């Protein structure tokens, strides 16, 4: 019998590990409620929910964060997780913020020809679908009210996303200013990251994170660590799950045996390359895909295309084709074979590590496909 008196998450979650070394841990987030993943809150001393279920904007979250910092920032050993939703579609930056990007050019790679190809695309968050969503869901948010009919109309989507990021950045700036005013900035580690990226035309998808590609799966990661390197750029490949052991290493905390992640602390403090040789990422909410990211290649294998019309195999040279426009799977079959080998190696390791023998991707497939794809039909 493996069940104990308490759940392992109490001590093996990241905040649980931090509490064991004497930190006060707090989260200002509605993530657990939005996605019904209440285990996300495990290990925190405090969980502050502003009540928007993920629909709140930065101006609603910031006062709660600043109050918490006023009460706690001067104490030793604390960890605050602060969740802003603004760059998540629908982009709901208040009207008074305006459009700081109104005079900026459109992304050069989205030419008129590319736009016309994207207009023909079907599936969730295609241009066609974005126009439907503007009428059915996004009409409550005035920044989404315009239809995308002509090439230049795309700036409605792109500028709204950029404005949302700028709006969030300004509120993060106020957090940093508060730390400085309280006299603790130099002793405070600051990490800015996200749970996913956002496709802005890659694979013909806009304002969505529904594929196992670079646009969705490459996430921001900025770390300011007291005593760490300055101006250093780490180009290594890391999983999100590598952050927890990295923090444990930097704080001299014990890493639970259940953690799969690898620390990249030496990249932060010494500039040493600690990247993995390859990554495998999965998507099962909008499509069923697995991709292998290695060298300059992105190989995507599609099991359920979510009604997007994706072929079974896609291969992109991200150095020469960062926006994933040219599928090289047929021309570079030898690269596909290498990717499939890496995918199989990863799959074997994962299956051997599981007490049950069912691949979660195939559970979704047997259920009839990804949830959001069924919703789209």
C-alpha positions in Angstrom: 0.0 0.0 0.0 1.5 3.3 -1.1 -1.1 5.7 0.3 0.1 7.6 3.4 -1.4 9.9 5.9 -0.7 13.0 3.8 -0.2 13.6 0.1 3.3 13.7 -1.3 2.5 17.0 -3.0 2.7 18.7 0.4 6.4 18.1 0.6 7.4 17.3 -3.0 5.9 20.3 -4.8 8.2 23.2 -5.4 6.6 25.4 -2.7 6.6 22.4 -0.4 10.4 22.0 -0.9 10.9 25.8 -0.3 8.9 25.6 2.9 11.2 22.8 4.2 14.1 25.2 4.1 12.2 27.9 6.0 10.6 30.0 3.3 7.2 31.5 3.5 5.4 30.7 0.2 2.5 32.5 -1.4 0.7 32.4 -4.7 -1.5 35.2 -6.2 -3.1 33.3 -9.0 -6.4 31.9 -10.3 -4.7 29.2 -12.4 -6.0 26.3 -10.2 -9.6 27.5 -10.5 -9.4 28.3 -14.2 -8.1 24.9 -15.1 -9.6 22.8 -12.2 -6.1 21.8 -11.1 -6.3 22.4 -7.4 -3.1 20.5 -6.8 -1.4 23.5 -8.2 -1.9 25.2 -4.8 -0.1 22.3 -2.9 2.6 23.5 -0.6 1.8 27.2 -0.5 1.3 28.9 2.9 -1.1 31.3 1.3 -3.1 31.3 -1.9 -4.7 34.6 -2.8 -7.5 34.3 -5.4 -8.8 37.6 -6.8 -11.8 35.9 -8.2 -11.6 36.4 -11.9 -11.1 32.7 -12.9 -8.3 33.8 -15.2 -10.3 36.7 -16.7 -8.8 39.3 -14.5 -6.4 42.0 -15.7 -3.1 43.3 -14.3 -4.8 46.3 -12.6 -6.8 43.9 -10.5 -3.9 41.7 -9.5 -1.3 44.4 -8.8 -2.8 45.9 -5.6 -3.0 42.5 -4.0 0.7 41.8 -4.9 1.9 45.2 -3.6 0.0 44.8 -0.4 1.6 41.4 0.1 5.0 42.8 -0.5 4.4 45.7 1.9 3.6 43.1 4.6 6.3 40.6 3.8 9.1 41.8 1.6 11.4 43.0 4.4 11.3 39.6 6.1 13.9 36.9 5.2 13.2 33.9 3.1 10.0 34.3 1.1 8.7 33.1 -2.3 5.9 34.9 -4.1 4.3 33.4 -7.2 2.5 36.2 -9.1 0.2 35.3 -12.1 -0.7 37.9 -14.8 -3.1 36.7 -17.5 -3.0 39.8 -19.8 -1.1 38.2 -22.7 -3.6 35.4 -22.8 -6.3 35.6 -25.4 -8.8 37.3 -25.4 -6.6 40.3 -25.0 -8.4 42.7 -22.7 -6.0 45.6 -22.1 -8.2 48.6 -21.1 -9.1 51.0 -23.8 -7.4 53.9 -22.0 -4.0 52.2 -22.6 -4.3 52.8 -26.3 -2.1 51.1 -28.9 1.6 51.8 -28.3 2.3 49.9 -31.5 0.0 51.7 -33.9 2.9 53.1 -35.9 5.0 49.9 -36.0 5.2 47.8 -39.2 3.5 44.5 -39.5 5.8 41.4 -39.2 7.6 41.2 -42.5 7.2 37.5 -42.9 3.4 37.7 -43.1 3.2 38.9 -46.7 0.1 39.3 -48.7 0.6 35.9 -50.2 1.0 34.3 -46.7 -2.1 36.1 -45.6 -4.1 34.8 -48.5 -3.0 31.2 -47.6 -3.9 31.7 -44.0 -7.4 33.0 -45.0 -8.0 29.6 -46.6 -7.1 27.6 -43.5 -9.7 25.9 -41.3 -9.6 25.0 -37.6 -9.4 26.6 -34.3 -7.9 30.1 -34.3 -7.4 30.3 -38.0 -8.3 33.7 -39.4 -11.7 32.3 -40.3 -12.2 31.1 -36.7 -11.0 34.3 -35.2 -13.7 36.2 -37.1 -16.3 33.8 -35.7 -15.0 34.1 -32.2 -15.1 37.9 -32.4 -18.9 37.6 -32.9 -19.6 34.6 -30.5 -17.2 35.2 -27.6 -14.8 38.1 -27.9 -17.4 40.8 -28.6 -17.3 41.6 -24.8 -13.8 42.9 -25.3 -13.7 45.9 -27.7 -10.1 45.2 -28.9 -11.5 42.1 -30.7 -14.5 43.6 -32.4 -12.9 44.2 -35.9 -13.1 41.5 -38.5 -9.9 40.3 -40.3 -10.7 40.8 -44.0 -7.6 42.5 -45.5 -3.9 41.9 -44.9 -3.5 45.0 -42.8 -6.4 44.0 -40.5 -4.0 41.4 -39.0 -2.5 44.1 -37.0 -5.6 44.1 -34.9 -4.5 40.7 -33.5 -0.8 41.4 -33.4 -1.0 44.8 -31.9 -3.5 43.6 -29.3 -1.1 40.9 -28.2 1.8 43.3 -28.1 -0.2 45.8 -26.1 -1.2 43.1 -23.6 2.5 42.2 -23.1 3.4 45.9 -22.7 0.5 46.4 -20.2 1.7 43.4 -18.1 5.3 44.6 -18.3 4.4 48.0 -16.9 2.7 46.3 -13.9 5.7 44.0 -13.4 7.8 47.2 -13.4 5.7 48.5 -10.5 6.4 45.3 -8.6 10.2 45.9 -9.1 9.9 49.6 -8.1 8.2 48.5 -4.9 11.0 46.0 -4.1 13.5 48.9 -4.7 11.5 51.3 -2.5 11.4 48.7 0.3 15.2 48.3 0.0 15.2 44.6 -0.9 15.6 44.6 -4.7 19.3 43.7 -4.7 18.7 40.7 -2.5 15.6 39.4 -4.3 15.7 36.8 -7.1 13.2 37.7 -9.9 12.0 35.1 -12.4 9.7 36.0 -15.3 8.3 33.1 -17.3 5.1 31.6 -18.7 3.2 28.4 -19.1 3.2 28.6 -22.9 3.9 30.8 -25.9 1.5 32.1 -28.4 1.2 31.4 -32.2 1.0 34.6 -34.2 0.6 33.1 -37.7 2.9 30.1 -37.2 1.1 27.1 -38.8 -1.7 29.5 -39.8 -2.8 29.9 -36.2 -3.4 33.2 -34.4 -3.8 34.0 -30.7 -3.6 30.4 -29.6 -1.2 27.9 -28.0 -2.7 24.7 -29.4 0.2 22.9 -31.2 3.4 21.2 -30.3 5.5 23.7 -32.2 8.0 26.5 -31.5 5.4 29.3 -31.2 3.5 27.5 -28.5 6.2 25.6 -26.7 9.1 28.0 -26.6 8.4 30.2 -23.5 10.1 33.3 -22.1 12.5 32.8 -19.2 14.3 35.8 -17.6 16.2 35.2 -14.4 17.8 37.9 -12.3 19.7 36.1 -9.5 21.6 37.9 -6.8 25.3 37.1 -7.5 24.4 35.6 -10.9 25.8 36.5 -14.3 24.6 39.7 -15.9 23.7 40.0 -19.6 24.2 36.3 -20.1 22.1 34.4 -22.7 21.6 30.7 -22.4 20.7 29.1 -25.7 20.4 25.6 -24.2 17.3 23.4 -24.4 15.5 23.1 -21.1 12.1 21.8 -20.0 9.8 23.9 -17.8 10.2 21.1 -15.2 13.9 21.9 -15.0 13.2 25.1 -13.2 12.3 23.5 -9.9 15.5 21.5 -9.5 17.4 24.6 -10.6 15.9 26.7 -7.8 16.5 23.8 -5.4 20.2 23.8 -6.4 20.6 27.5 -6.2 19.0 27.5 -2.7 20.9 24.4 -1.4 17.6 22.6 -1.0 17.2 18.8 -1.4 15.7 17.7 -4.7 12.9 15.1 -4.2 13.5 11.7 -5.9 10.2 12.1 -7.7 11.4 15.1 -9.7 12.5 14.4 -13.3 13.9 17.8 -14.0 17.6 18.6 -14.4 19.2 21.7 -12.8 20.6 24.4 -15.0 22.0 26.4 -12.1 25.5 26.4 -13.6 24.2 28.3 -16.6 22.9 31.0 -14.3 25.9 31.4 -12.0 28.8 30.3 -14.3 27.6 30.5 -17.9 28.1 26.8 -18.4 26.1 25.1 -21.1 23.7 22.7 -19.3 21.2 22.3 -22.1 19.7 18.9 -23.0 20.6 17.3 -26.3 16.9 17.3 -27.4 13.4 17.9 -26.1 10.1 16.1 -26.7 6.9 18.1 -26.1 3.3 17.0 -26.4 0.0 18.7 -27.1 -3.3 16.9 -26.4 -5.8 19.7 -25.8 -6.3 21.1 -29.3 -4.4 18.5 -31.4 -2.6 15.3 -30.5 1.0 16.0 -31.5 4.5 15.2 -30.3 7.5 17.1 -31.4 11.2 16.7 -31.1 13.4 19.8 -30.8 17.0 19.1 -31.5 19.9 21.0 -33.2 18.2 23.5 -35.5 15.3 21.2 -36.2 11.7 20.9 -35.1 10.0 17.6 -36.0 6.3 17.4 -35.4 4.3 14.1 -35.6 0.5 14.5 -35.7 -1.8 11.8 -34.4 -5.0 14.0 -34.5 -4.9 17.2 -36.4 -7.7 19.0 -34.6 -9.3 19.7 -38.0 -6.4 21.9 -39.1 -5.4 19.6 -42.0 -1.8 19.0 -40.7 0.1 16.2 -42.3 1.4 13.3 -40.3 4.9 14.6 -40.4 6.3 18.1 -40.4 9.9 19.2 -40.3 11.1 22.7 -40.0 14.6 24.3 -40.1 14.2 26.9 -37.3 17.4 28.7 -38.2 16.3 29.4 -41.8 12.6 29.2 -41.3 11.7 30.4 -37.7 8.0 30.9 -38.6 7.5 27.3 -39.7 6.4 28.0 -43.3 8.2 25.2 -45.2 7.7 21.6 -44.3 10.9 19.7 -45.3 9.7 16.3 -44.2 9.7 14.8 -47.7 13.0 16.4 -48.7 14.9 15.6 -45.5 13.7 12.1 -44.6 17.1 11.3 -43.0 16.4 14.1 -40.4 12.9 12.7 -39.8 14.4 9.3 -39.1 16.8 10.7 -36.5 13.9 12.6 -34.9 11.8 9.4 -34.8 14.7 7.6 -33.1 14.9 10.3 -30.5 11.1 10.2 -30.0 11.2 6.4 -29.5 14.0 6.7 -27.1 12.1 9.3 -25.1 8.9 7.2 -25.3 10.6 4.1 -24.0 12.1 6.0 -21.0 8.7 7.5 -20.2 6.8 4.2 -20.4 9.4 2.5 -18.2 9.0 5.2 -15.6 5.2 4.8 -15.4 3.5 2.4 -13.0 0.6 2.1 -15.5 1.3 1.2 -19.1 -1.0 3.7 -20.9 0.4 6.6 -22.8 -1.7 9.7 -21.9 -1.8 10.8 -25.5 -3.4 7.5 -26.5 -5.9 7.8 -23.7 -7.0 11.1 -25.3 -7.1 9.5 -28.8 -9.3 6.7 -27.5 -11.6 9.2 -25.9 -12.3 10.6 -29.4 -9.6 13.2 -29.7 -8.6 16.4 -28.0 -11.3 18.2 -26.0 -11.1 21.5 -27.9 -11.1 19.8 -31.2 -14.4 18.0 -30.4 -15.7 21.4 -29.2 -14.8 22.9 -32.6 -16.8 20.3 -34.7 
